[in-house]
Amino acid sequence: MLKAIILVGGPMKGTRFRPLSLELPKPLFPVAGFPIIYHHIEACSKVPDLREILIIGFYQPNDALTKFIMQAQLEFQIQIRYLQEYTALGTAGGLYHFRDQILTGNPEMFFVMNADVCGDFPLLDMLKFHRERGPGAYGTILGTEATRQQSLTYGCMFENKDTHEVLHYAEKPETFVSTTINCGIYLFTPHIFKTLEVTFKKNLEDNYNFCDINSRVPGFDFLTPSKEVIRLEQDIFIPMAGSGKLFVYTTCRFWSQIKSAGAAVYANRHYLAIYRDTHPERLAKNSEGSPKIIGDVFIHPTATVHPTAVLGPNVTIGRGVTVGEGVRVRETIILEGATLQPHCCILHSIVGWHSTVGVWSRVEGTPNDPNPNKPFAKLEIPEMFSDDGKLNPSITVIGSNVQVPSEVIILNSIVLPHKDLNGCYKNQIIL
């Protein structure tokens, strides 16, 4: 029997995803028509004998999360539970805190997946690879290739090319280690809890010594480190490297982080491409009396799209959206309940829930795609502001319930929710 754990973090995270994460927990943000973690769950459902999925995070239980879990359980016929941390415990602290729930039923192995990544998850291949390592293997990390420069911003692994054992692990190293980077997807046996226990007890000891020293210095108690925060990358993988217990399975399939709204548009493109093989029925097709479709486009069945509209490539039209006459949409996500009035143009953008774009208006952003001339280049998440304090060009994000008037241009801007715009904007955050 197998299990899967999806680590979703909490409301303190995802600040680069605002204003979209102000309305909905980031893991539930729809990409290619479905919430981000829906794609994780769908991948897990294809693994034979995987009986339970545990979602671990410190979001307060809410209606959106509860409804999603109930619907996913019904669709995939698999048990899904949400386990709430009392505070942020780190990428491994939650695993150790909920170890009894994870080990219930005596699973042979369990996957651990970070919610803020997307990809064509090769879980079956990982499972086969790990079983071939023998009983001494505690864990397998999913790895992929990056450029030498980009590797410095990820967890890097140096491996034995013959056995694929991780010989050295460094999290965001200052100097080059390897172009093989950590994808944030893991497969562990229950033996990993021995290592987590050692780290937890060391944290207890360090915490005790720290408190003993600071008790002699009035006013310094607030510096006490949390004894239950455990980080998989720094606290577990670094000491495990070279022990013969940790391995890397490298994939050439699509993978990316989803740290920003621009990354969501990039993920949308790739998930739509994956649908060609896995779910062709989800992609819109050209037919008489229907809008013109270019490339990969997802249109929710409840959406109303005028037959003169032109959509694509790489467009998602959400639930209850209205697309008017002569509208042009490309490389964009249109969220539930939005209205695109006649002849407006939306390029490289996200239009928020129940927002309206007026007649003949243009909403446009700037994509931040990987360099096509560099093999293995990954999507980079640029700083929001340049060194001189100006907003860096990026996709345009229209928050929820925003009214964009007719005949205006919104370029490379971020609009917070509930705004009635009254003119054109370029390179601005509209508060």
C-alpha positions as CSV (number, residue, x, y, z in Angstrom):
1,M,0.0,0.0,0.0
2,L,1.2,3.5,-0.9
3,K,0.3,7.0,0.2
4,A,1.0,10.6,-1.0
5,I,1.5,13.8,1.0
6,I,1.0,17.2,-0.6
7,L,2.6,20.1,1.2
8,V,0.5,23.3,0.7
9,G,2.2,25.7,3.1
10,G,-0.1,28.5,4.4
11,P,-1.2,32.1,4.1
12,M,2.2,33.5,5.0
13,K,3.5,32.0,1.8
14,G,2.7,33.0,-1.8
15,T,3.2,36.7,-1.4
16,R,4.5,36.9,-5.0
17,F,1.2,35.4,-6.1
18,R,-0.8,38.4,-4.8
19,P,-3.4,39.7,-5.5
20,L,-4.7,36.3,-6.7
21,S,-3.9,34.6,-3.4
22,L,-5.9,37.2,-1.5
23,E,-9.1,35.6,-2.8
24,L,-8.3,31.9,-2.7
25,P,-5.5,29.8,-1.2
26,K,-2.8,29.5,-3.8
27,P,-3.0,25.7,-4.1
28,L,-6.6,26.1,-5.3
29,F,-5.8,28.6,-8.0
30,P,-7.1,27.2,-11.3
31,V,-4.5,26.4,-14.0
32,A,-5.7,24.8,-17.2
33,G,-9.2,24.7,-15.8
34,F,-8.4,22.9,-12.5
35,P,-6.8,23.9,-9.1
36,I,-3.0,23.6,-9.0
37,I,-3.1,20.6,-6.5
38,Y,-5.8,18.9,-8.7
39,H,-3.0,18.0,-11.1
40,H,-1.0,16.5,-8.2
41,I,-4.0,14.4,-7.1
42,E,-4.7,13.3,-10.6
43,A,-1.1,12.1,-11.0
44,C,-1.3,10.2,-7.7
45,S,-4.6,8.6,-8.7
46,K,-2.8,6.8,-11.6
47,V,-0.4,5.0,-9.2
48,P,-1.7,1.5,-8.5
49,D,-2.3,0.7,-4.8
50,L,-2.1,4.4,-3.7
51,R,-4.9,4.4,-1.1
52,E,-4.7,7.8,0.6
53,I,-3.6,11.4,0.0
54,L,-2.8,13.7,3.0
55,I,-2.7,17.4,2.4
56,I,-0.6,19.1,5.0
57,G,-0.5,22.9,5.6
58,F,-1.4,25.6,8.0
59,Y,-4.3,27.2,6.2
60,Q,-7.4,27.5,8.4
61,P,-10.0,25.0,7.1
62,N,-12.3,26.9,4.8
63,D,-15.3,26.2,2.5
64,A,-13.2,26.3,-0.7
65,L,-10.7,23.7,0.6
66,T,-13.4,21.5,2.1
67,K,-15.5,21.6,-1.1
68,F,-12.4,20.8,-3.3
69,I,-11.4,17.8,-1.2
70,M,-15.0,16.4,-1.3
71,Q,-15.2,16.8,-5.0
72,A,-11.7,15.2,-5.6
73,Q,-12.6,12.2,-3.4
74,L,-15.7,11.6,-5.4
75,E,-14.0,12.0,-8.8
76,F,-10.9,9.9,-8.1
77,Q,-12.4,7.5,-5.5
78,I,-9.5,7.9,-3.2
79,Q,-9.4,9.0,0.5
80,I,-8.1,12.6,0.9
81,R,-7.6,14.3,4.2
82,Y,-6.4,17.8,5.3
83,L,-4.1,17.9,8.3
84,Q,-3.6,21.4,9.7
85,E,-0.3,22.4,11.3
86,Y,-0.7,24.6,14.3
87,T,2.1,26.8,12.8
88,A,4.6,26.6,9.9
89,L,6.7,23.5,10.7
90,G,8.9,23.5,7.6
91,T,9.0,21.0,4.7
92,A,9.7,18.1,7.0
93,G,8.3,19.3,10.3
94,G,4.8,18.5,9.2
95,L,5.8,15.0,8.1
96,Y,7.2,14.2,11.5
97,H,4.4,15.9,13.4
98,F,1.8,13.8,11.5
99,R,3.9,10.6,11.4
100,D,1.2,8.5,13.0
101,Q,-1.4,9.4,10.4
102,I,1.2,8.8,7.6
103,L,2.2,5.4,8.9
104,T,-1.4,4.3,9.6
105,G,-2.1,1.2,7.5
106,N,1.6,0.4,7.3
107,P,2.4,1.9,3.8
108,E,5.3,0.5,1.9
109,M,6.3,4.0,0.7
110,F,4.8,7.4,0.3
111,F,5.3,10.3,-2.1
112,V,5.8,13.8,-0.8
113,M,4.9,16.6,-3.3
114,N,5.3,20.4,-2.9
115,A,2.1,22.1,-4.0
116,D,4.0,25.1,-5.7
117,V,5.4,23.0,-8.5
118,C,3.8,21.8,-11.7
119,G,4.8,19.2,-14.3
120,D,4.2,15.9,-16.0
121,F,4.8,14.0,-12.8
122,P,6.6,10.7,-13.5
123,L,5.4,9.0,-10.3
124,L,5.3,5.5,-11.7
125,D,8.8,5.8,-13.1
126,M,10.0,7.0,-9.7
127,L,8.4,4.1,-8.0
128,K,10.0,1.6,-10.3
129,F,13.4,3.3,-9.9
130,H,13.2,3.3,-6.1
131,R,12.3,-0.3,-5.9
132,E,15.3,-1.2,-8.0
133,R,17.6,0.6,-5.4
134,G,17.0,-2.2,-2.9
135,P,15.9,-2.1,0.8
136,G,18.7,0.2,1.9
137,A,17.2,3.2,0.0
138,Y,15.4,5.6,2.3
139,G,14.4,8.1,-0.4
140,T,14.4,9.2,-4.0
141,I,14.4,12.8,-5.1
142,L,12.9,13.8,-8.5
143,G,15.6,15.8,-10.3
144,T,15.8,17.7,-13.5
145,E,18.5,19.7,-15.4
146,A,19.0,23.4,-15.2
147,T,21.6,25.8,-16.6
148,R,24.8,26.3,-14.6
149,Q,23.7,29.9,-13.6
150,Q,20.1,28.9,-12.7
151,S,21.2,25.9,-10.6
152,L,22.4,28.3,-7.9
153,T,18.8,29.2,-7.0
154,Y,17.7,25.6,-6.4
155,G,18.7,22.6,-4.4
156,C,21.6,21.0,-6.3
157,M,22.6,17.3,-6.3
158,F,25.9,15.7,-7.3
159,E,25.3,12.0,-8.0
160,N,27.1,8.8,-8.8
161,K,26.2,8.4,-12.4
162,D,26.3,4.6,-12.2
163,T,24.1,4.1,-9.1
164,H,22.4,7.5,-9.0
165,E,23.1,7.8,-5.3
166,V,23.2,11.5,-4.1
167,L,26.8,12.0,-3.0
168,H,26.4,15.7,-2.2
169,Y,23.5,18.0,-1.7
170,A,23.5,21.8,-1.4
171,E,20.5,24.1,-1.1
172,K,21.0,27.3,-3.2
173,P,24.8,27.1,-3.2
174,E,27.0,30.2,-3.6
175,T,29.2,28.4,-6.1
176,F,28.4,25.8,-8.8
177,V,27.8,22.3,-7.6
178,S,25.7,20.5,-10.3
179,T,23.1,21.2,-13.0
180,T,20.9,18.5,-11.5
181,I,18.3,20.3,-9.3
182,N,15.6,19.3,-6.8
183,C,12.1,19.3,-8.2
184,G,10.3,19.2,-4.8
185,I,8.9,15.7,-5.5
186,Y,10.0,12.8,-3.3
187,L,9.4,9.1,-2.6
188,F,10.3,7.8,0.9
189,T,10.1,4.6,2.8
190,P,9.0,4.7,6.4
191,H,12.7,4.4,7.4
192,I,13.0,8.2,6.7
193,F,11.3,8.8,10.1
194,K,14.5,7.5,11.8
195,T,16.4,10.4,10.2
196,L,13.6,12.8,11.1
197,E,13.6,11.6,14.7
198,V,17.4,12.2,15.0
199,T,17.0,15.7,13.6
200,F,14.0,16.4,15.9
201,K,15.9,15.3,19.0
202,K,18.9,17.4,18.0
203,N,16.6,20.4,17.6
204,L,15.3,19.7,21.1
205,E,18.8,19.6,22.5
206,D,19.8,22.8,20.7
207,N,16.7,24.5,21.9
208,Y,17.4,23.5,25.5
209,N,20.9,24.8,25.3
210,F,19.8,28.0,23.6
211,C,17.2,28.6,26.3
212,D,19.7,27.9,29.1
213,I,22.1,30.5,27.7
214,N,19.5,33.1,27.1
215,S,17.8,32.6,30.5
216,R,20.8,34.6,31.8
217,V,20.2,37.5,29.5
218,P,16.9,39.3,30.3
219,G,14.7,40.1,27.3
220,F,16.2,37.5,24.9
221,D,13.7,34.7,25.3
222,F,11.9,35.7,22.1
223,L,14.9,34.5,20.1
224,T,14.3,30.8,21.0
225,P,14.2,28.8,17.8
226,S,11.2,26.5,17.1
227,K,12.1,22.9,18.0
228,E,9.7,21.4,15.6
229,V,10.7,23.2,12.4
230,I,12.5,20.7,10.2
231,R,13.6,21.5,6.6
232,L,13.9,18.5,4.3
233,E,16.5,20.2,2.1
234,Q,18.9,21.6,4.7
235,D,18.2,19.4,7.7
236,I,17.7,16.0,6.1
237,F,19.1,15.8,2.6
238,I,22.5,17.4,3.3
239,P,23.4,14.9,6.1
240,M,21.9,12.0,4.2
241,A,24.0,12.6,1.0
242,G,26.7,10.1,0.6
243,S,25.2,7.6,3.1
244,G,23.9,5.2,0.4
245,K,20.3,5.9,1.4
246,L,19.4,8.8,-0.9
247,F,19.0,8.7,-4.6
248,V,17.9,10.9,-7.5
249,Y,15.7,10.1,-10.4
250,T,16.2,12.6,-13.2
251,T,13.4,13.4,-15.6
252,C,13.3,15.2,-18.9
253,R,9.6,15.9,-18.8
254,F,8.1,19.3,-18.2
255,W,8.6,20.8,-14.7
256,S,8.4,24.3,-13.2
257,Q,7.8,26.1,-10.0
258,I,4.7,28.2,-9.6
259,K,5.9,31.1,-7.5
260,S,4.2,34.0,-9.3
261,A,1.2,34.8,-11.5
262,G,3.5,34.7,-14.5
263,A,4.5,31.2,-13.6
264,A,0.8,30.2,-13.5
265,V,0.4,31.4,-17.1
266,Y,3.5,29.4,-18.0
267,A,2.2,26.3,-16.3
268,N,-1.2,26.8,-18.0
269,R,0.5,26.5,-21.4
270,H,2.2,23.3,-20.5
271,Y,-0.7,21.6,-18.8
272,L,-2.8,22.4,-21.8
273,A,-0.2,20.7,-24.0
274,I,-0.2,17.6,-21.8
275,Y,-4.0,17.4,-22.3
276,R,-3.3,16.6,-26.0
277,D,-2.2,13.1,-24.9
278,T,-4.0,12.6,-21.5
279,H,-7.3,14.5,-22.0
280,P,-8.0,15.6,-25.6
281,E,-11.6,16.0,-24.7
282,R,-10.8,18.9,-22.5
283,L,-9.4,21.0,-25.4
284,A,-11.7,23.1,-27.5
285,K,-12.0,22.3,-31.2
286,N,-12.9,24.4,-34.2
287,S,-16.4,23.8,-35.6
288,E,-19.1,25.7,-37.4
289,G,-20.8,28.3,-35.2
290,S,-18.1,28.2,-32.6
291,P,-15.2,30.6,-31.8
292,K,-12.0,30.3,-33.8
293,I,-9.5,28.2,-31.8
294,I,-5.7,28.5,-32.2
295,G,-3.6,25.9,-30.5
296,D,-4.5,24.6,-27.0
297,V,-7.6,26.2,-25.4
298,F,-9.7,25.1,-22.5
299,I,-13.3,26.4,-22.3
300,H,-15.4,25.5,-19.3
301,P,-18.8,24.1,-20.3
302,T,-20.6,26.9,-18.5
303,A,-18.8,29.7,-20.3
304,T,-20.5,31.7,-23.1
305,V,-18.2,32.5,-26.0
306,H,-19.4,34.5,-29.0
307,P,-18.6,32.6,-32.3
308,T,-16.7,35.6,-33.7
309,A,-14.2,35.5,-30.8
310,V,-10.6,34.2,-31.5
311,L,-9.0,32.3,-28.6
312,G,-5.5,30.8,-28.3
313,P,-2.9,29.6,-28.2
314,N,-2.7,28.7,-24.5
315,V,-5.9,30.1,-23.1
316,T,-8.2,29.0,-20.3
317,I,-11.7,30.3,-20.0
318,G,-13.2,29.6,-16.6
319,R,-16.6,28.8,-15.2
320,G,-19.4,31.2,-16.1
321,V,-17.2,33.5,-18.2
322,T,-18.8,35.6,-20.9
323,V,-16.7,36.4,-24.0
324,G,-18.3,38.9,-26.3
325,E,-18.2,39.6,-30.1
326,G,-14.8,39.9,-31.8
327,V,-12.8,39.4,-28.6
328,R,-9.2,38.2,-28.9
329,V,-7.5,36.3,-26.1
330,R,-4.0,34.8,-26.1
331,E,-1.7,33.2,-23.5
332,T,-4.2,34.1,-20.7
333,I,-6.3,32.7,-17.9
334,I,-9.8,34.2,-17.5
335,L,-11.2,33.3,-14.1
336,E,-14.8,32.5,-13.1
337,G,-17.5,34.9,-13.8
338,A,-15.4,37.4,-15.7
339,T,-16.9,39.3,-18.7
340,L,-14.9,40.3,-21.8
341,Q,-17.0,42.9,-23.6
342,P,-17.0,43.1,-27.4
343,H,-13.7,43.6,-29.3
344,C,-11.5,43.8,-26.3
345,C,-8.0,42.2,-26.5
346,I,-6.3,40.2,-23.7
347,L,-2.7,39.1,-24.1
348,H,-0.4,37.5,-21.5
349,S,-2.6,38.3,-18.6
350,I,-4.9,36.9,-15.8
351,V,-8.3,38.4,-15.5
352,G,-9.7,37.9,-12.0
353,W,-13.0,36.5,-10.7
354,H,-16.1,38.5,-11.8
355,S,-14.1,41.3,-13.4
356,T,-15.1,43.1,-16.5
357,V,-13.0,44.4,-19.4
358,G,-14.7,47.1,-21.5
359,V,-15.4,47.4,-25.2
360,W,-12.3,47.9,-27.4
361,S,-10.0,47.8,-24.4
362,R,-6.6,46.1,-24.4
363,V,-5.1,44.3,-21.4
364,E,-1.5,43.1,-22.1
365,G,1.4,41.8,-20.2
366,T,5.0,40.8,-20.9
367,P,5.9,37.1,-20.7
368,N,9.0,35.9,-18.9
369,D,9.7,32.7,-20.7
370,P,12.9,30.7,-20.4
371,N,15.6,31.5,-22.9
372,P,14.9,29.1,-25.8
373,N,18.6,29.2,-26.8
374,K,19.7,27.7,-23.5
375,P,19.0,24.0,-23.1
376,F,17.4,23.1,-19.8
377,A,16.7,26.8,-19.0
378,K,13.9,27.2,-16.4
379,L,11.4,29.9,-15.8
380,E,13.0,32.7,-13.7
381,I,11.0,34.7,-11.2
382,P,12.3,38.3,-11.5
383,E,12.2,40.8,-8.7
384,M,9.0,42.8,-8.8
385,F,10.9,46.1,-8.8
386,S,14.1,47.2,-10.6
387,D,17.1,48.7,-8.8
388,D,15.7,52.2,-9.5
389,G,12.3,51.3,-8.0
390,K,10.3,50.8,-11.2
391,L,8.0,47.9,-11.7
392,N,9.6,45.3,-13.9
393,P,7.6,44.2,-17.0
394,S,5.5,41.1,-16.3
395,I,2.2,39.7,-17.1
396,T,-0.8,41.9,-16.3
397,V,-3.0,40.7,-13.4
398,I,-6.5,42.1,-13.0
399,G,-7.8,41.3,-9.5
400,S,-11.3,40.2,-8.7
401,N,-14.3,42.4,-9.2
402,V,-12.3,45.0,-11.2
403,Q,-14.0,47.2,-13.8
404,V,-11.8,48.1,-16.8
405,P,-13.6,50.8,-18.8
406,S,-14.0,50.9,-22.6
407,E,-11.2,52.0,-25.0
408,V,-8.3,52.0,-22.5
409,I,-4.9,50.2,-22.4
410,I,-3.7,48.3,-19.3
411,L,0.0,47.3,-19.8
412,N,2.3,45.4,-17.5
413,S,0.3,46.3,-14.5
414,I,-1.2,44.7,-11.3
415,V,-4.7,45.8,-10.3
416,L,-5.8,44.9,-6.8
417,P,-9.4,43.7,-6.2
418,H,-12.5,45.9,-6.3
419,K,-11.1,48.8,-8.4
420,D,-13.0,50.8,-10.9
421,L,-10.4,52.0,-13.3
422,N,-10.8,55.3,-15.1
423,G,-8.0,55.5,-17.7
424,C,-4.9,53.8,-19.1
425,Y,-2.1,52.4,-17.0
426,K,1.4,51.2,-17.8
427,N,3.9,49.6,-15.4
428,Q,1.9,50.3,-12.3
429,I,0.5,48.6,-9.2
430,I,-3.0,50.0,-8.8
431,L,-3.9,50.0,-5.2
